[in-house]
Amino acid sequence: MLVTRWDRSLAAHLLSLVSNLERYIQGEDAAQLLPECLALRELLQLWLIQNDTVPGETERYGALRHHLGIVSQLAMMEGRQLLPEYFSGGLMQQGPHLVYLWMPPSEEAHNLSEQLSCYGFMVQTMYQASKLAQALQEATPAAVVAYTDFTPGDPIMALADTIRGLCPLLFCSPRYDFEARLQAVRAGAAGFLAWPLLAHELIDNLNFGDLGEKRDPLRVMIVEDMASLAGLYANVLNSHGVDALQVTDPARVLDGIVQFRPDLILMDMYMPECNGMELAQIIRQQRLLDGIPILFLSVEKRQSIQLDTLTLGIDGFLTKPVAPEELVVTVINRARRYRKLRSYMINDSLTGLLNHSHLYAQLEYEVLRAKRDQRALSLVMLDLDHFKTINDSYGHPAGDEVLVNLARFLKERLRRSDLISRYGGEEFAIVLPGTRQEDALRIMNAMRQAFSQIEQRSNQQTFHQTFSVGISSLASAEDTTQLVQQADDMLYQAKRLGRNRVEGYSPEQSPLSRRESEA
Ligand SMILES: Nc1nc2c(ncn2[C@@H]2O[C@H](COP(=O)(O)OP(=O)(O)OP(=O)(O)O)[C@@H](O)[C@H]2O)c(=O)[nH]1
């Protein structure tokens, strides 16, 4: 209230509260809070001593709001136990692609390790407690996958607690009776898989639910003009595995959304440059950004104002100062829900990749951005070879499984910032922002080779599948239509030249110019 209206008695009361708080924290271990308390006390004392000068609105809005905001938020967070059980693993692990396999040497274990490598995982296989303990000290993997038949005294059970404190533990077992499953749950397993274990079953387990979030953390954008407050919120969210981006300048929000792809935006309602309501409307007026949940953070307690903001499409309110538990639970649950719903909306139902129309809209956006920032961008068109014969020989479900395997493979091997879509049938389109054509050629050639080594399975039979690729880049295309056309032409070229190959666009060699010169 003091921020919006100067009131001497209220200021005096606040001063006594701040002095009490200061005395209290001097006896406590709350070092962060002390300098902020001192600054607030000095400010209030100065204003109260100057009897005849009333601090102006700008001063109150700037300095008082700043110190008051930080002191109240810090006091709320100081000494709090931050829900350790909410996200048992804590921060994102070091190696999203590192997996430790705990299993006796066998052909199955060797095969599993090789297949996981084709998908881009770094695998270390071991079966000695001391080796695993040492490996866990050296690097934290995305997960430990442990073979066990649950015989009493299996050393992995003694290590289970240590592993769970660092990363998810998944069991695979030739036993999958109730007793075995119960033991796994009691040992804190994040997953239970049948042995022999197929690489893609394991990858699916690593990609979904909490495990998926450990590999691809929820992303939250914090829009708050006070950098120190934004930092406080970011720290709390970070400590619960959330990737938080702080934006203090509202003008940078739109670009930030496109680059960071947040699952939720946490926004201060009152900012000097542009208030939260205005900014939220700017976001909501863009079709691609319309669905992102926006939570307001504000000292505003008036229900009428809160209701007004809800009608503008704001998803909720957190009142400042916010308790860390409330911040974490509200933000994580909403962000999770949005990520799930969004994946149903924009993804192809078989492969979980972006669908055609969404890819096209995103591609337009990326092309504009790359042109504006003068950055490279490549487009890849990929088509499975002789796919009809796979359907004819092994059946349509086996064909579907190949499509799903390819989707998993692309997601594992490419960067999180790349856009991967199922363009139609057995054709895929991939946008590689910031990538020149020669780099795209190299990357796709390596992927083409790796994919051809993956064992595809249908009942008891195994077979291998290849794909052809056409690539174009912004260096040679004027706009999105031309980019797509050139990549398509190159795909046609790759098929014509024998399949299982990658062709990049060059103006002299395009099928069009060849057709022209042939004419
Ligand atoms: N199993 C399965 N097959 C699909 C799906 N979508 C498209 N297809 C099949 O993909 C095959 C594509 O065949 P073609 O266009 O002749 O191409 P191709 O056999 O891959 O030969 P090339 O592309 O010339 O190497 C058709 O048999 C389609 O039925 C799908 O969702 N699942």
PDBQT file of the ligand as one rigid body, heavy atoms in Angstrom, charges set to zero:
ROOT
HETATM    1  N1  LIG A 601       2.920 -48.843 -41.768  1.00  0.00    +0.000 N 
HETATM    2  C1  LIG A 601       2.667 -47.623 -42.266  1.00  0.00    +0.000 A 
HETATM    3  N2  LIG A 601       2.875 -47.393 -43.572  1.00  0.00    +0.000 NA
HETATM    4  C2  LIG A 601       2.651 -46.166 -44.053  1.00  0.00    +0.000 A 
HETATM    5  C3  LIG A 601       2.171 -45.123 -43.247  1.00  0.00    +0.000 A 
HETATM    6  N3  LIG A 601       2.059 -44.022 -44.009  1.00  0.00    +0.000 NA
HETATM    7  C4  LIG A 601       2.436 -44.361 -45.261  1.00  0.00    +0.000 A 
HETATM    8  N4  LIG A 601       2.784 -45.661 -45.312  1.00  0.00    +0.000 N 
HETATM    9  C5  LIG A 601       3.198 -46.473 -46.448  1.00  0.00    +0.000 C 
HETATM   10  O1  LIG A 601       4.412 -45.989 -46.998  1.00  0.00    +0.000 OA
HETATM   11  C6  LIG A 601       4.481 -46.533 -48.332  1.00  0.00    +0.000 C 
HETATM   12  C7  LIG A 601       5.100 -45.514 -49.234  1.00  0.00    +0.000 C 
HETATM   13  O2  LIG A 601       5.286 -46.117 -50.454  1.00  0.00    +0.000 OA
HETATM   14  P1  LIG A 601       5.898 -45.400 -51.722  1.00  0.00    +0.000 P 
HETATM   15  O3  LIG A 601       5.446 -43.970 -51.788  1.00  0.00    +0.000 OA
HETATM   16  O4  LIG A 601       5.635 -46.266 -52.912  1.00  0.00    +0.000 OA
HETATM   17  O5  LIG A 601       7.418 -45.311 -51.426  1.00  0.00    +0.000 OA
HETATM   18  P2  LIG A 601       8.471 -46.394 -50.950  1.00  0.00    +0.000 P 
HETATM   19  O6  LIG A 601       8.002 -47.789 -51.042  1.00  0.00    +0.000 OA
HETATM   20  O7  LIG A 601       8.958 -45.963 -49.604  1.00  0.00    +0.000 OA
HETATM   21  O8  LIG A 601       9.625 -46.219 -51.995  1.00  0.00    +0.000 OA
HETATM   22  P3  LIG A 601      10.635 -45.018 -52.144  1.00  0.00    +0.000 P 
HETATM   23  O9  LIG A 601      10.154 -43.855 -51.337  1.00  0.00    +0.000 OA
HETATM   24  O10 LIG A 601      10.653 -44.709 -53.610  1.00  0.00    +0.000 OA
HETATM   25  O11 LIG A 601      11.959 -45.530 -51.664  1.00  0.00    +0.000 OA
HETATM   26  C8  LIG A 601       3.052 -46.898 -48.756  1.00  0.00    +0.000 C 
HETATM   27  O12 LIG A 601       2.962 -48.308 -48.843  1.00  0.00    +0.000 OA
HETATM   28  C9  LIG A 601       2.211 -46.390 -47.602  1.00  0.00    +0.000 C 
HETATM   29  O13 LIG A 601       1.104 -47.229 -47.345  1.00  0.00    +0.000 OA
HETATM   30  C10 LIG A 601       1.928 -45.416 -41.861  1.00  0.00    +0.000 A 
HETATM   31  O14 LIG A 601       1.500 -44.577 -41.058  1.00  0.00    +0.000 OA
HETATM   32  N5  LIG A 601       2.192 -46.676 -41.408  1.00  0.00    +0.000 N 
ENDROOT
TORSDOF 0
